Amino acid sequence: YSDKRMFNGKLSLINTTLLSPWDVALFGGLRSRTVDDGRLLLDDWIEVEVELPTQEPLLRKLREEVRQAPVWMSIATSWDTVAAAAMKRSKALFTVLGAIVLGQEPDSAAIDFLRRWKLPEVEDGKALEAAFTEEDRLAIEESLIVKTMAELKVMLREMGQPVSGRKADLVLRCADALIYGKDGPPEDWGWLDVDGGNQPTEDKKKIAP
């Protein structure tokens, strides 16, 4: 609803939108808490009731998944290996959930993926490593350049890299670590202009001697 008003001594909601029970149960409320009888209370006035006791923990778990999904998505944009894996799980979970809510047959491949999924274990300094190549460098640097110095330094620390230097240095160091890993590119690799001229850094390719 967009507004609340008093009419004839009664509180009324203005400009309301019709929602299904599942819409309210999964996405409703900015705040939630458990009342004395164990029921879920949203924004201190919407009581969520379930038909079976076993549905209560399921509902709470699904609401937690919905809350965490945007967080994982935000972290995954920095090529965090764990966050990227969690995002794939969330996508599969919501695909199955959406089909169930709509009364459709859930995707069997998504269900099988959820049953087999495990949170990946990563070594120190490898949390942000990904399977990138030099062909991906331009796209990587374009994504990194919009980040703040603080964000770039966080990424570098997670990859075990130095955090000193200008922003351009941090972007280059992040890109190298994402492409080549913690040890960075081979020392005998160098920069050559694509057209043989003095081109900006983004128009250059890194090639082996």
N, C-alpha and C positions, 0 to 999 in steps of 0.2 A: 504494500500500500504506500501511498505517497503522503498521506496526512491523516491526522486524527482530530475529530471535532465532536463537540457535545450537542446533541439534539434531544430536546425534551428530557433533559437530565440523564441521558444515556450516551455513552461513548460510541462513536461510529468511525469506521475506517473509510477513507475516501480514496477513490481511484485504485481499487483493488485488482489483483490479477489472480485468476483461478489456477491453483496448483494442485497436483496430485499428492496423496499422502507421502509417497516416496520422495517427491521434490522437497517437501518440508522436512522429512525425517533425515535426509542425507545432506541437504544444502541449507536448510533454514537456520536462522538465528546467528547473531554475531557472538553470543555467549551461550554456553550450555553448562548445566550442572545436574547432579542427581538429587532428587528430593527424597524424603524420608522413606517412602515405600519402594524406592529403587527405580522409579520412572525418570525418564529424561525430560528436563525442563529447559526450553529454549527462550532466551531473552526474558526469563522470569514470568512468562505468561502462556507459552505454548507447551502443553503437555503432550509428549509422544508416548502412545501406548502400543504395545505389540500383542499379537494373538497368542503367541507361545513364549514361554520363558527362555527357550533357546535362541529366540530372535533378538533378545536384548543385547547380548555380547556381540552378535554379528553386526547389529546396527552401530554399536559404538566403534567397532573395528573399522567399518566402512567409512564412518565419519572421520576417523583418524586418517584413513588413507586419502580421503578427499582433501583434508587439511594439509597433509604432507606433500601431496603431488606438486603444487606450485613451488614449494621449497626445493624439491629435487630438480624441477625444471630450471629454476634459477641457477642452481649450482652446476647443472649439466652444461650450461652455456659456456662454462670455462673448461670444458673437456675433462671434467672430473670423471674418472673411470667408474667409481662406485655410483655416483649420481646418475651417470648415463645408463648404467645397468638398472638402477632403481626406476628410472623413467620408462624403460622398456617394460618392466613389470607393471607399473601403473597403467600404461597404455593397454596392456593385455587384460588387466583386471577390469578396467572401465569398459572395455569392449564387451567382455562377458556380462558385466553388470547391466550395461545398457540393453543388451539383447534380452536379458531376463525381465527387466522392467517393462519392456515393450511386448513381452509375451512371445518372443522369438527364440529360435533354437540357438544356444550359444555356440560360438566358433570352437570346434574341437581342437584346432591347432593352438588357440590361445589358452584353452584349459590345460592342455598338455604342457605348454610352456610354463604356466604358473606352477604346475606340480613339480617340474624339474628345476625351477629357478632357485639359485642360491646367491647370496650376496658375495660378490667377488672379493678375494683377499689380495691385497696389494702390499708390496714391500715399501719401506720408507723411501721417499723420493720418487716414487712411481705412480702416485695417485692420479696425476694429471697426464700421464703418457697415453698416447693414442696412436693408431696405425695411420699416420700421415706420411706423405712423401713431399718432395720438392714441388710437385705439381699443385699441392694444396697451399703452398706458402703465401701466395697473394691473398687468398680468402682468409687464411689464419691471421695475417697481419692486419687486414681490414677489420676483423673482429676484435683484435687486441688493441688497436689504436684508439678505440672509443672508450676503453676502460681507463679508470683513474690510476694514478701512480700507486696508490694504496692497494688497489685490486691486483695490479700487476705484481707487486711485491709479495702479496699473499700467494699468488700462483707460483712465483719463483721459489719461495721458501718451501712450498709443498713438493716442488720438483728438485729440491736440494741445490738450487742455483744462487749465485750472488745477487744482491739486490741493489748494488750501487750503480750510479750512472744516470744519464738523462732518460727521458721517456722513450726515445727512439732506441736507446741501448736495451732497455727493459723489454720492449716489444720484440726486438731481434733475438734476445736471449730466450724469451718465452717460446718464440716460434721454433728456434733451434732445438730446444728441449722437447717440444711436442713432436717434432719430426724425427729427431735422432736419439731421444732419450736423455737420461741424466748426464751422460758423458759428452753430449753435444756432437757437432759434426767433426769429421776427421780433420786433423790439423793441416793436411796438405790440400784441402779444398779451398778454392778462391772464388772471387767475384769477377765476372766478365759481362760487359754490356752486350745485350742481345743484338743491337744494330751496329756495334763497334764504335758508338759515340758516347758522349757524356750524358747518359740518361739518369733520371732519378732512381733511387734505390728500388722502388716498386717495379721498375721496368727492367731490372736485371735478373739474371738467373744464376744460381750457384751451381757450378759444374766441377767435375773432377778434372785434375790436370791431365 
